[in-house]
Amino acid sequence: MRHNEAMFVSRAVLVFALIVPVWADVTYSKEVSRIMQARCQQCHRAGDIAPFALSNYEDAKTYAEDIKRVVTDRIMPPWKPAAGFNSFRDSYALTDEQRTQILDWIAGGAQEGDPADLPEPLPVKETPWELGDPDLILAMPKYTPPVRPSDTYRCFVLPTDLDETRFVSAVQSAPGQKQIVHHVLIYVDETGDSEKLDGKDGQPGYTCFGGPNVRIGIGGLLGGWAPGARTRHLPEGIGLLLPKKSRLVLQVHYHPSGLTLEDQTQIGIWFKPKDSVNKRLVNIPILNDRFEIPPGAADHEVKAQQAVLPFLTGKAITVAPHMHLLGRKIKVELEKLNGQKEPMILIDNWDFNWQGFYTFEEPVTLPSFSTVRVTANYDNSENNPKNPNKPLKAVRWGEGTDDEMCIAFIGVVFDNENLIPFRRK
């Protein structure tokens, strides 16, 4: 080979080496398995909400093309808060680097790599409880909602039988029949009024469209469940109050499915260690229940607001926006007295199937005279594939599947609250 030819070949080899795709080095064992542990396996495992598991290499390779599509389109993982509009704990959103590694791995033929590079597997989940065994499990009576073309709202009374007041770290609703359970809300009844309604019509529980139909005090919303909700512990030093001898009122919304199914939804509760809580979390709703979304409106805006009372300062710890099937975007902001706005949460691609309570990375300070504002946008047009109304109709506030809501729950702790009296009860 002549000198010039040798130089050309050497340069060609060097250029080729420089342009070899990065995906040639990405393997399941070294990179992808760790990403799936951190971002996917909390749902994609046996017995959880995802339709298939992603627990090992064979699982990931089998669904590689599906993974490519949903990662490219940013459908999965379904972390809904928009980036750059505040930050939250326990995020399972992919970073740009992780997204690139997954796509490079698939482009490179989904190579397994050396199994010796695998991380330790996550513990096998053997129960429906996301945080391990709860400290207290309560189950509603077995109930079969009527098969009819309308929604059923039923409240069930669950005595806690607690001998002392406790503070709750986390609460999880475990629907017995996810095919028919639309959502669950958990209220604390300190009066016992719910027992007077329980079973009066010969069936377990009582009808409770619109709410629990009993007096609920401040902080009386203990938690809830909607599709996609994940359970997380509250930050250190913060808890939800659960008084001794109180009752939980479990409001279950069953949507029409044409199926005759018996449900027995359960509640799992994890307590904070005694004397470890110095702030009580209170869930405050910011809502607008007087709106109408015209038929055909593709981007109808609804607003809600709640002013912070004078001399009542605090911090927002959690936020939980909520809409139904027409929802497309929802934004929560804090507006201070000087007009300055602070972002709380923005979900710019709303999906009813993925919602929950989000915990701020850093609590949001709520000064006196500030206002929490909610802005929600809805698509009530024929172009919305999730629109349940055929033909189109005007949609107003309601708890039905074909109604709508504009609400955000803000989990707040107050600066000047003294918890010692609660501990002594």
Contacts in CASP RR format, 6 or more apart in sequence:
PFRMAT RR
TARGET T0000
AUTHOR 0000-0000-0000
METHOD contacts of the structure
MODEL  1
MRHNEAMFVSRAVLVFALIVPVWADVTYSKEVSRIMQARCQQCHRAGDIA
PFALSNYEDAKTYAEDIKRVVTDRIMPPWKPAAGFNSFRDSYALTDEQRT
QILDWIAGGAQEGDPADLPEPLPVKETPWELGDPDLILAMPKYTPPVRPS
DTYRCFVLPTDLDETRFVSAVQSAPGQKQIVHHVLIYVDETGDSEKLDGK
DGQPGYTCFGGPNVRIGIGGLLGGWAPGARTRHLPEGIGLLLPKKSRLVL
QVHYHPSGLTLEDQTQIGIWFKPKDSVNKRLVNIPILNDRFEIPPGAADH
EVKAQQAVLPFLTGKAITVAPHMHLLGRKIKVELEKLNGQKEPMILIDNW
DFNWQGFYTFEEPVTLPSFSTVRVTANYDNSENNPKNPNKPLKAVRWGEG
TDDEMCIAFIGVVFDNENLIPFRRK
1 9 0 8 1.000
21 104 0 8 1.000
21 107 0 8 1.000
21 108 0 8 1.000
22 104 0 8 1.000
23 103 0 8 1.000
23 104 0 8 1.000
23 105 0 8 1.000
23 107 0 8 1.000
23 108 0 8 1.000
23 109 0 8 1.000
24 108 0 8 1.000
26 32 0 8 1.000
26 101 0 8 1.000
26 104 0 8 1.000
26 105 0 8 1.000
26 108 0 8 1.000
26 111 0 8 1.000
27 105 0 8 1.000
27 111 0 8 1.000
27 112 0 8 1.000
27 113 0 8 1.000
27 114 0 8 1.000
27 117 0 8 1.000
28 57 0 8 1.000
28 60 0 8 1.000
28 61 0 8 1.000
28 105 0 8 1.000
28 110 0 8 1.000
28 111 0 8 1.000
28 112 0 8 1.000
28 113 0 8 1.000
29 57 0 8 1.000
29 112 0 8 1.000
29 113 0 8 1.000
29 114 0 8 1.000
29 115 0 8 1.000
29 116 0 8 1.000
29 117 0 8 1.000
29 118 0 8 1.000
30 113 0 8 1.000
30 114 0 8 1.000
30 117 0 8 1.000
31 101 0 8 1.000
31 105 0 8 1.000
32 60 0 8 1.000
32 101 0 8 1.000
32 102 0 8 1.000
32 105 0 8 1.000
33 57 0 8 1.000
33 60 0 8 1.000
33 118 0 8 1.000
33 119 0 8 1.000
34 119 0 8 1.000
35 94 0 8 1.000
35 98 0 8 1.000
35 101 0 8 1.000
35 102 0 8 1.000
36 44 0 8 1.000
36 54 0 8 1.000
36 60 0 8 1.000
37 119 0 8 1.000
37 122 0 8 1.000
38 92 0 8 1.000
39 77 0 8 1.000
39 92 0 8 1.000
39 93 0 8 1.000
39 94 0 8 1.000
39 98 0 8 1.000
40 54 0 8 1.000
40 76 0 8 1.000
40 77 0 8 1.000
40 92 0 8 1.000
41 54 0 8 1.000
41 55 0 8 1.000
41 122 0 8 1.000
42 48 0 8 1.000
42 92 0 8 1.000
42 130 0 8 1.000
42 230 0 8 1.000
43 49 0 8 1.000
43 50 0 8 1.000
43 77 0 8 1.000
44 50 0 8 1.000
44 52 0 8 1.000
44 53 0 8 1.000
44 54 0 8 1.000
44 55 0 8 1.000
44 59 0 8 1.000
45 53 0 8 1.000
45 54 0 8 1.000
45 55 0 8 1.000
45 122 0 8 1.000
45 125 0 8 1.000
46 53 0 8 1.000
46 55 0 8 1.000
46 124 0 8 1.000
46 125 0 8 1.000
47 125 0 8 1.000
47 128 0 8 1.000
48 125 0 8 1.000
49 227 0 8 1.000
49 228 0 8 1.000
52 59 0 8 1.000
52 63 0 8 1.000
53 59 0 8 1.000
54 60 0 8 1.000
54 63 0 8 1.000
55 121 0 8 1.000
57 112 0 8 1.000
60 67 0 8 1.000
60 110 0 8 1.000
61 110 0 8 1.000
61 112 0 8 1.000
64 106 0 8 1.000
64 109 0 8 1.000
64 110 0 8 1.000
65 106 0 8 1.000
67 76 0 8 1.000
67 102 0 8 1.000
67 106 0 8 1.000
68 102 0 8 1.000
68 103 0 8 1.000
68 106 0 8 1.000
69 75 0 8 1.000
70 76 0 8 1.000
71 94 0 8 1.000
71 99 0 8 1.000
71 102 0 8 1.000
71 103 0 8 1.000
72 103 0 8 1.000
77 92 0 8 1.000
77 93 0 8 1.000
77 94 0 8 1.000
78 228 0 8 1.000
78 351 0 8 1.000
78 353 0 8 1.000
78 354 0 8 1.000
79 91 0 8 1.000
79 92 0 8 1.000
79 93 0 8 1.000
80 347 0 8 1.000
80 349 0 8 1.000
80 350 0 8 1.000
80 351 0 8 1.000
80 354 0 8 1.000
80 355 0 8 1.000
81 88 0 8 1.000
81 91 0 8 1.000
81 345 0 8 1.000
81 346 0 8 1.000
81 347 0 8 1.000
81 358 0 8 1.000
82 346 0 8 1.000
82 347 0 8 1.000
82 348 0 8 1.000
83 93 0 8 1.000
84 343 0 8 1.000
85 331 0 8 1.000
85 343 0 8 1.000
85 345 0 8 1.000
85 346 0 8 1.000
86 343 0 8 1.000
86 344 0 8 1.000
86 345 0 8 1.000
86 346 0 8 1.000
86 360 0 8 1.000
86 361 0 8 1.000
86 364 0 8 1.000
87 360 0 8 1.000
87 361 0 8 1.000
87 362 0 8 1.000
88 345 0 8 1.000
88 358 0 8 1.000
88 359 0 8 1.000
88 360 0 8 1.000
88 361 0 8 1.000
89 232 0 8 1.000
89 235 0 8 1.000
89 359 0 8 1.000
89 360 0 8 1.000
89 361 0 8 1.000
90 230 0 8 1.000
90 232 0 8 1.000
90 359 0 8 1.000
94 102 0 8 1.000
105 111 0 8 1.000
127 133 0 8 1.000
128 174 0 8 1.000
128 266 0 8 1.000
129 172 0 8 1.000
129 174 0 8 1.000
129 268 0 8 1.000
130 172 0 8 1.000
130 230 0 8 1.000
130 231 0 8 1.000
131 170 0 8 1.000
131 172 0 8 1.000
131 231 0 8 1.000
131 232 0 8 1.000
131 233 0 8 1.000
131 270 0 8 1.000
134 172 0 8 1.000
134 268 0 8 1.000
134 269 0 8 1.000
134 270 0 8 1.000
135 269 0 8 1.000
135 270 0 8 1.000
135 271 0 8 1.000
136 160 0 8 1.000
136 268 0 8 1.000
136 269 0 8 1.000
136 271 0 8 1.000
137 266 0 8 1.000
137 267 0 8 1.000
137 268 0 8 1.000
137 269 0 8 1.000
138 158 0 8 1.000
138 160 0 8 1.000
138 248 0 8 1.000
138 266 0 8 1.000
138 267 0 8 1.000
138 268 0 8 1.000
138 269 0 8 1.000
139 158 0 8 1.000
139 264 0 8 1.000
139 265 0 8 1.000
139 266 0 8 1.000
139 267 0 8 1.000
140 156 0 8 1.000
140 158 0 8 1.000
140 204 0 8 1.000
140 250 0 8 1.000
140 252 0 8 1.000
140 263 0 8 1.000
140 264 0 8 1.000
140 265 0 8 1.000
140 266 0 8 1.000
141 156 0 8 1.000
141 204 0 8 1.000
141 205 0 8 1.000
141 264 0 8 1.000
142 204 0 8 1.000
142 262 0 8 1.000
142 263 0 8 1.000
142 264 0 8 1.000
143 154 0 8 1.000
143 156 0 8 1.000
143 203 0 8 1.000
143 204 0 8 1.000
143 205 0 8 1.000
143 262 0 8 1.000
143 263 0 8 1.000
143 264 0 8 1.000
144 260 0 8 1.000
144 261 0 8 1.000
144 262 0 8 1.000
144 263 0 8 1.000
145 152 0 8 1.000
145 154 0 8 1.000
145 180 0 8 1.000
145 254 0 8 1.000
145 261 0 8 1.000
145 263 0 8 1.000
146 152 0 8 1.000
147 256 0 8 1.000
147 257 0 8 1.000
147 258 0 8 1.000
147 259 0 8 1.000
147 260 0 8 1.000
148 256 0 8 1.000
149 256 0 8 1.000
150 256 0 8 1.000
151 182 0 8 1.000
151 253 0 8 1.000
151 254 0 8 1.000
151 255 0 8 1.000
151 256 0 8 1.000
151 399 0 8 1.000
151 400 0 8 1.000
151 401 0 8 1.000
152 253 0 8 1.000
152 254 0 8 1.000
153 207 0 8 1.000
153 208 0 8 1.000
153 209 0 8 1.000
153 210 0 8 1.000
153 211 0 8 1.000
153 251 0 8 1.000
153 252 0 8 1.000
153 253 0 8 1.000
153 254 0 8 1.000
153 399 0 8 1.000
154 205 0 8 1.000
154 206 0 8 1.000
154 207 0 8 1.000
154 208 0 8 1.000
154 251 0 8 1.000
154 252 0 8 1.000
154 254 0 8 1.000
155 194 0 8 1.000
155 197 0 8 1.000
155 205 0 8 1.000
155 206 0 8 1.000
155 207 0 8 1.000
155 208 0 8 1.000
155 211 0 8 1.000
155 212 0 8 1.000
155 213 0 8 1.000
155 249 0 8 1.000
155 250 0 8 1.000
155 251 0 8 1.000
155 252 0 8 1.000
156 198 0 8 1.000
156 204 0 8 1.000
156 205 0 8 1.000
156 249 0 8 1.000
156 250 0 8 1.000
156 252 0 8 1.000
156 265 0 8 1.000
157 189 0 8 1.000
157 194 0 8 1.000
157 195 0 8 1.000
157 197 0 8 1.000
157 198 0 8 1.000
157 205 0 8 1.000
157 247 0 8 1.000
157 248 0 8 1.000
157 249 0 8 1.000
157 250 0 8 1.000
158 247 0 8 1.000
158 248 0 8 1.000
158 249 0 8 1.000
158 250 0 8 1.000
158 267 0 8 1.000
159 245 0 8 1.000
159 247 0 8 1.000
160 242 0 8 1.000
160 244 0 8 1.000
160 245 0 8 1.000
160 246 0 8 1.000
160 247 0 8 1.000
160 248 0 8 1.000
161 245 0 8 1.000
162 242 0 8 1.000
162 243 0 8 1.000
162 244 0 8 1.000
162 245 0 8 1.000
162 246 0 8 1.000
163 244 0 8 1.000
163 245 0 8 1.000
164 244 0 8 1.000
164 425 0 8 1.000
165 241 0 8 1.000
165 242 0 8 1.000
165 243 0 8 1.000
165 244 0 8 1.000
165 422 0 8 1.000
165 423 0 8 1.000
165 425 0 8 1.000
166 242 0 8 1.000
166 244 0 8 1.000
166 271 0 8 1.000
166 272 0 8 1.000
166 274 0 8 1.000
167 239 0 8 1.000
167 240 0 8 1.000
167 241 0 8 1.000
167 242 0 8 1.000
167 271 0 8 1.000
167 272 0 8 1.000
167 276 0 8 1.000
167 277 0 8 1.000
167 280 0 8 1.000
168 222 0 8 1.000
168 234 0 8 1.000
168 239 0 8 1.000
168 240 0 8 1.000
168 241 0 8 1.000
168 242 0 8 1.000
168 269 0 8 1.000
168 270 0 8 1.000
168 271 0 8 1.000
168 272 0 8 1.000
169 233 0 8 1.000
169 234 0 8 1.000
169 239 0 8 1.000
169 270 0 8 1.000
169 271 0 8 1.000
169 272 0 8 1.000
170 231 0 8 1.000
170 232 0 8 1.000
170 233 0 8 1.000
170 234 0 8 1.000
170 269 0 8 1.000
170 270 0 8 1.000
171 186 0 8 1.000
171 222 0 8 1.000
171 223 0 8 1.000
171 224 0 8 1.000
171 231 0 8 1.000
171 240 0 8 1.000
171 267 0 8 1.000
171 268 0 8 1.000
171 269 0 8 1.000
171 270 0 8 1.000
172 225 0 8 1.000
172 231 0 8 1.000
172 267 0 8 1.000
172 268 0 8 1.000
173 184 0 8 1.000
173 186 0 8 1.000
173 223 0 8 1.000
173 224 0 8 1.000
173 225 0 8 1.000
173 229 0 8 1.000
173 250 0 8 1.000
173 265 0 8 1.000
173 266 0 8 1.000
173 267 0 8 1.000
173 268 0 8 1.000
174 265 0 8 1.000
174 266 0 8 1.000
174 267 0 8 1.000
174 268 0 8 1.000
175 181 0 8 1.000
175 184 0 8 1.000
175 225 0 8 1.000
175 252 0 8 1.000
175 263 0 8 1.000
175 265 0 8 1.000
176 263 0 8 1.000
176 264 0 8 1.000
176 265 0 8 1.000
176 266 0 8 1.000
177 261 0 8 1.000
177 262 0 8 1.000
177 263 0 8 1.000
178 227 0 8 1.000
179 257 0 8 1.000
179 259 0 8 1.000
179 261 0 8 1.000
180 254 0 8 1.000
180 255 0 8 1.000
180 257 0 8 1.000
180 259 0 8 1.000
180 261 0 8 1.000
180 263 0 8 1.000
181 225 0 8 1.000
181 252 0 8 1.000
181 253 0 8 1.000
181 254 0 8 1.000
181 255 0 8 1.000
181 263 0 8 1.000
181 265 0 8 1.000
182 226 0 8 1.000
182 253 0 8 1.000
182 254 0 8 1.000
182 255 0 8 1.000
182 400 0 8 1.000
182 401 0 8 1.000
183 224 0 8 1.000
183 225 0 8 1.000
183 226 0 8 1.000
183 227 0 8 1.000
183 253 0 8 1.000
184 224 0 8 1.000
184 225 0 8 1.000
184 226 0 8 1.000
184 250 0 8 1.000
184 251 0 8 1.000
184 252 0 8 1.000
184 253 0 8 1.000
184 265 0 8 1.000
185 211 0 8 1.000
185 212 0 8 1.000
185 221 0 8 1.000
185 223 0 8 1.000
185 224 0 8 1.000
185 250 0 8 1.000
185 251 0 8 1.000
186 221 0 8 1.000
186 222 0 8 1.000
186 223 0 8 1.000
186 224 0 8 1.000
186 248 0 8 1.000
186 249 0 8 1.000
186 250 0 8 1.000
186 251 0 8 1.000
186 267 0 8 1.000
187 212 0 8 1.000
187 214 0 8 1.000
187 216 0 8 1.000
187 220 0 8 1.000
187 221 0 8 1.000
187 222 0 8 1.000
187 248 0 8 1.000
187 249 0 8 1.000
187 251 0 8 1.000
188 216 0 8 1.000
188 217 0 8 1.000
188 219 0 8 1.000
188 220 0 8 1.000
188 221 0 8 1.000
188 222 0 8 1.000
188 241 0 8 1.000
188 242 0 8 1.000
188 243 0 8 1.000
188 246 0 8 1.000
188 247 0 8 1.000
188 248 0 8 1.000
188 249 0 8 1.000
189 212 0 8 1.000
189 214 0 8 1.000
189 216 0 8 1.000
189 246 0 8 1.000
189 247 0 8 1.000
189 248 0 8 1.000
189 249 0 8 1.000
190 217 0 8 1.000
190 243 0 8 1.000
190 246 0 8 1.000
191 214 0 8 1.000
191 215 0 8 1.000
192 214 0 8 1.000
192 247 0 8 1.000
193 214 0 8 1.000
193 215 0 8 1.000
194 206 0 8 1.000
194 212 0 8 1.000
194 214 0 8 1.000
194 247 0 8 1.000
194 249 0 8 1.000
195 247 0 8 1.000
197 205 0 8 1.000
197 206 0 8 1.000
197 213 0 8 1.000
197 214 0 8 1.000
198 204 0 8 1.000
198 205 0 8 1.000
198 206 0 8 1.000
199 205 0 8 1.000
199 206 0 8 1.000
200 206 0 8 1.000
201 207 0 8 1.000
206 213 0 8 1.000
208 249 0 8 1.000
208 251 0 8 1.000
209 399 0 8 1.000
210 398 0 8 1.000
210 399 0 8 1.000
211 251 0 8 1.000
212 249 0 8 1.000
212 251 0 8 1.000
214 249 0 8 1.000
216 249 0 8 1.000
218 282 0 8 1.000
219 240 0 8 1.000
219 241 0 8 1.000
219 280 0 8 1.000
219 281 0 8 1.000
219 282 0 8 1.000
219 283 0 8 1.000
220 282 0 8 1.000
220 283 0 8 1.000
221 283 0 8 1.000
221 285 0 8 1.000
221 409 0 8 1.000
222 240 0 8 1.000
222 242 0 8 1.000
222 248 0 8 1.000
223 240 0 8 1.000
223 283 0 8 1.000
223 357 0 8 1.000
226 322 0 8 1.000
226 352 0 8 1.000
226 355 0 8 1.000
226 356 0 8 1.000
227 352 0 8 1.000
227 353 0 8 1.000
227 354 0 8 1.000
227 355 0 8 1.000
228 353 0 8 1.000
228 354 0 8 1.000
228 355 0 8 1.000
228 356 0 8 1.000
229 355 0 8 1.000
229 356 0 8 1.000
229 357 0 8 1.000
230 356 0 8 1.000
232 357 0 8 1.000
232 359 0 8 1.000
233 270 0 8 1.000
234 240 0 8 1.000
234 272 0 8 1.000
234 281 0 8 1.000
234 317 0 8 1.000
234 318 0 8 1.000
234 359 0 8 1.000
235 317 0 8 1.000
235 359 0 8 1.000
236 276 0 8 1.000
237 272 0 8 1.000
237 276 0 8 1.000
237 277 0 8 1.000
237 278 0 8 1.000
237 279 0 8 1.000
238 277 0 8 1.000
238 278 0 8 1.000
238 279 0 8 1.000
238 280 0 8 1.000
238 281 0 8 1.000
238 317 0 8 1.000
238 413 0 8 1.000
239 272 0 8 1.000
239 277 0 8 1.000
239 279 0 8 1.000
239 280 0 8 1.000
239 281 0 8 1.000
240 280 0 8 1.000
240 281 0 8 1.000
241 280 0 8 1.000
241 422 0 8 1.000
242 269 0 8 1.000
243 422 0 8 1.000
243 425 0 8 1.000
244 425 0 8 1.000
248 267 0 8 1.000
250 265 0 8 1.000
250 267 0 8 1.000
252 263 0 8 1.000
252 265 0 8 1.000
253 399 0 8 1.000
253 400 0 8 1.000
254 263 0 8 1.000
255 400 0 8 1.000
255 401 0 8 1.000
256 401 0 8 1.000
275 423 0 8 1.000
277 419 0 8 1.000
278 419 0 8 1.000
279 413 0 8 1.000
279 414 0 8 1.000
279 417 0 8 1.000
279 419 0 8 1.000
280 413 0 8 1.000
280 414 0 8 1.000
280 417 0 8 1.000
280 419 0 8 1.000
280 422 0 8 1.000
281 317 0 8 1.000
281 318 0 8 1.000
281 411 0 8 1.000
281 412 0 8 1.000
281 413 0 8 1.000
282 411 0 8 1.000
282 412 0 8 1.000
282 413 0 8 1.000
282 414 0 8 1.000
283 318 0 8 1.000
283 320 0 8 1.000
283 409 0 8 1.000
283 410 0 8 1.000
283 411 0 8 1.000
283 412 0 8 1.000
284 306 0 8 1.000
284 409 0 8 1.000
284 410 0 8 1.000
284 411 0 8 1.000
284 412 0 8 1.000
285 407 0 8 1.000
285 408 0 8 1.000
285 409 0 8 1.000
285 410 0 8 1.000
286 304 0 8 1.000
286 305 0 8 1.000
286 306 0 8 1.000
286 332 0 8 1.000
286 372 0 8 1.000
286 373 0 8 1.000
286 374 0 8 1.000
286 407 0 8 1.000
286 408 0 8 1.000
286 409 0 8 1.000
286 410 0 8 1.000
287 304 0 8 1.000
287 374 0 8 1.000
287 405 0 8 1.000
287 406 0 8 1.000
287 407 0 8 1.000
287 408 0 8 1.000
288 302 0 8 1.000
288 303 0 8 1.000
288 304 0 8 1.000
288 374 0 8 1.000
288 397 0 8 1.000
288 406 0 8 1.000
288 407 0 8 1.000
289 397 0 8 1.000
289 398 0 8 1.000
289 405 0 8 1.000
289 406 0 8 1.000
290 397 0 8 1.000
291 302 0 8 1.000
291 396 0 8 1.000
291 397 0 8 1.000
291 404 0 8 1.000
291 406 0 8 1.000
292 394 0 8 1.000
292 395 0 8 1.000
292 396 0 8 1.000
293 300 0 8 1.000
293 302 0 8 1.000
293 326 0 8 1.000
293 378 0 8 1.000
293 380 0 8 1.000
293 394 0 8 1.000
293 395 0 8 1.000
293 396 0 8 1.000
293 404 0 8 1.000
294 300 0 8 1.000
294 380 0 8 1.000
294 394 0 8 1.000
295 380 0 8 1.000
295 389 0 8 1.000
295 391 0 8 1.000
295 392 0 8 1.000
295 393 0 8 1.000
295 394 0 8 1.000
296 380 0 8 1.000
296 381 0 8 1.000
296 382 0 8 1.000
296 392 0 8 1.000
297 378 0 8 1.000
297 379 0 8 1.000
297 380 0 8 1.000
297 381 0 8 1.000
298 379 0 8 1.000
298 380 0 8 1.000
298 381 0 8 1.000
298 383 0 8 1.000
298 384 0 8 1.000
299 328 0 8 1.000
299 377 0 8 1.000
299 378 0 8 1.000
299 379 0 8 1.000
300 377 0 8 1.000
300 378 0 8 1.000
300 379 0 8 1.000
300 380 0 8 1.000
301 375 0 8 1.000
301 376 0 8 1.000
301 377 0 8 1.000
301 378 0 8 1.000
302 375 0 8 1.000
302 376 0 8 1.000
302 377 0 8 1.000
302 378 0 8 1.000
302 406 0 8 1.000
303 373 0 8 1.000
303 374 0 8 1.000
303 375 0 8 1.000
303 376 0 8 1.000
303 406 0 8 1.000
304 373 0 8 1.000
304 374 0 8 1.000
304 376 0 8 1.000
304 406 0 8 1.000
304 407 0 8 1.000
304 408 0 8 1.000
305 371 0 8 1.000
305 372 0 8 1.000
305 373 0 8 1.000
305 374 0 8 1.000
306 371 0 8 1.000
306 372 0 8 1.000
306 410 0 8 1.000
307 369 0 8 1.000
307 370 0 8 1.000
307 371 0 8 1.000
308 314 0 8 1.000
308 366 0 8 1.000
308 367 0 8 1.000
308 368 0 8 1.000
308 369 0 8 1.000
308 370 0 8 1.000
308 371 0 8 1.000
308 372 0 8 1.000
309 368 0 8 1.000
310 368 0 8 1.000
310 369 0 8 1.000
311 368 0 8 1.000
312 368 0 8 1.000
312 414 0 8 1.000
312 416 0 8 1.000
313 365 0 8 1.000
313 366 0 8 1.000
313 367 0 8 1.000
313 368 0 8 1.000
313 414 0 8 1.000
313 415 0 8 1.000
313 416 0 8 1.000
314 365 0 8 1.000
314 366 0 8 1.000
314 412 0 8 1.000
314 413 0 8 1.000
314 414 0 8 1.000
314 415 0 8 1.000
315 363 0 8 1.000
315 364 0 8 1.000
315 365 0 8 1.000
315 366 0 8 1.000
315 412 0 8 1.000
315 413 0 8 1.000
315 415 0 8 1.000
316 334 0 8 1.000
316 344 0 8 1.000
316 360 0 8 1.000
316 363 0 8 1.000
316 364 0 8 1.000
316 366 0 8 1.000
316 372 0 8 1.000
316 410 0 8 1.000
316 411 0 8 1.000
316 412 0 8 1.000
317 359 0 8 1.000
317 360 0 8 1.000
317 363 0 8 1.000
317 411 0 8 1.000
317 412 0 8 1.000
317 413 0 8 1.000
318 357 0 8 1.000
318 358 0 8 1.000
318 359 0 8 1.000
318 360 0 8 1.000
318 409 0 8 1.000
318 410 0 8 1.000
318 411 0 8 1.000
319 332 0 8 1.000
319 344 0 8 1.000
319 345 0 8 1.000
319 357 0 8 1.000
319 358 0 8 1.000
319 360 0 8 1.000
319 408 0 8 1.000
319 409 0 8 1.000
319 410 0 8 1.000
319 411 0 8 1.000
320 355 0 8 1.000
320 356 0 8 1.000
320 357 0 8 1.000
320 358 0 8 1.000
320 408 0 8 1.000
320 409 0 8 1.000
321 330 0 8 1.000
321 332 0 8 1.000
321 345 0 8 1.000
321 347 0 8 1.000
321 355 0 8 1.000
321 374 0 8 1.000
321 376 0 8 1.000
321 407 0 8 1.000
321 408 0 8 1.000
322 355 0 8 1.000
322 405 0 8 1.000
322 407 0 8 1.000
322 408 0 8 1.000
322 409 0 8 1.000
323 330 0 8 1.000
323 350 0 8 1.000
323 352 0 8 1.000
323 376 0 8 1.000
323 378 0 8 1.000
323 404 0 8 1.000
323 405 0 8 1.000
323 406 0 8 1.000
323 407 0 8 1.000
324 352 0 8 1.000
324 400 0 8 1.000
324 401 0 8 1.000
324 403 0 8 1.000
324 404 0 8 1.000
324 405 0 8 1.000
325 352 0 8 1.000
325 386 0 8 1.000
325 387 0 8 1.000
325 388 0 8 1.000
325 401 0 8 1.000
325 402 0 8 1.000
326 378 0 8 1.000
326 379 0 8 1.000
326 380 0 8 1.000
326 384 0 8 1.000
326 386 0 8 1.000
326 387 0 8 1.000
326 395 0 8 1.000
326 404 0 8 1.000
327 350 0 8 1.000
327 352 0 8 1.000
327 376 0 8 1.000
327 377 0 8 1.000
327 378 0 8 1.000
327 379 0 8 1.000
327 404 0 8 1.000
328 349 0 8 1.000
328 350 0 8 1.000
328 377 0 8 1.000
328 378 0 8 1.000
328 379 0 8 1.000
328 384 0 8 1.000
329 346 0 8 1.000
329 347 0 8 1.000
329 348 0 8 1.000
329 349 0 8 1.000
329 350 0 8 1.000
329 376 0 8 1.000
329 377 0 8 1.000
330 345 0 8 1.000
330 346 0 8 1.000
330 347 0 8 1.000
330 350 0 8 1.000
330 374 0 8 1.000
330 375 0 8 1.000
330 376 0 8 1.000
330 377 0 8 1.000
330 406 0 8 1.000
330 408 0 8 1.000
331 345 0 8 1.000
331 346 0 8 1.000
331 347 0 8 1.000
331 374 0 8 1.000
331 375 0 8 1.000
331 376 0 8 1.000
332 344 0 8 1.000
332 345 0 8 1.000
332 346 0 8 1.000
332 372 0 8 1.000
332 373 0 8 1.000
332 374 0 8 1.000
332 408 0 8 1.000
332 410 0 8 1.000
333 341 0 8 1.000
333 342 0 8 1.000
333 343 0 8 1.000
333 344 0 8 1.000
333 372 0 8 1.000
333 373 0 8 1.000
333 375 0 8 1.000
334 341 0 8 1.000
334 342 0 8 1.000
334 344 0 8 1.000
334 364 0 8 1.000
334 366 0 8 1.000
334 370 0 8 1.000
334 371 0 8 1.000
334 372 0 8 1.000
334 373 0 8 1.000
335 341 0 8 1.000
335 342 0 8 1.000
335 370 0 8 1.000
335 371 0 8 1.000
335 372 0 8 1.000
335 373 0 8 1.000
336 342 0 8 1.000
336 367 0 8 1.000
336 369 0 8 1.000
336 370 0 8 1.000
337 367 0 8 1.000
337 368 0 8 1.000
337 369 0 8 1.000
337 370 0 8 1.000
342 364 0 8 1.000
344 360 0 8 1.000
344 364 0 8 1.000
344 372 0 8 1.000
344 410 0 8 1.000
345 358 0 8 1.000
345 408 0 8 1.000
352 386 0 8 1.000
357 409 0 8 1.000
363 413 0 8 1.000
366 372 0 8 1.000
366 412 0 8 1.000
372 408 0 8 1.000
372 410 0 8 1.000
374 406 0 8 1.000
374 407 0 8 1.000
374 408 0 8 1.000
376 406 0 8 1.000
378 395 0 8 1.000
378 404 0 8 1.000
379 387 0 8 1.000
380 387 0 8 1.000
380 389 0 8 1.000
380 392 0 8 1.000
380 395 0 8 1.000
381 387 0 8 1.000
381 392 0 8 1.000
382 392 0 8 1.000
388 401 0 8 1.000
388 402 0 8 1.000
389 395 0 8 1.000
389 402 0 8 1.000
395 402 0 8 1.000
395 403 0 8 1.000
395 404 0 8 1.000
396 403 0 8 1.000
396 404 0 8 1.000
397 403 0 8 1.000
397 404 0 8 1.000
397 405 0 8 1.000
397 406 0 8 1.000
398 404 0 8 1.000
398 405 0 8 1.000
399 405 0 8 1.000
END
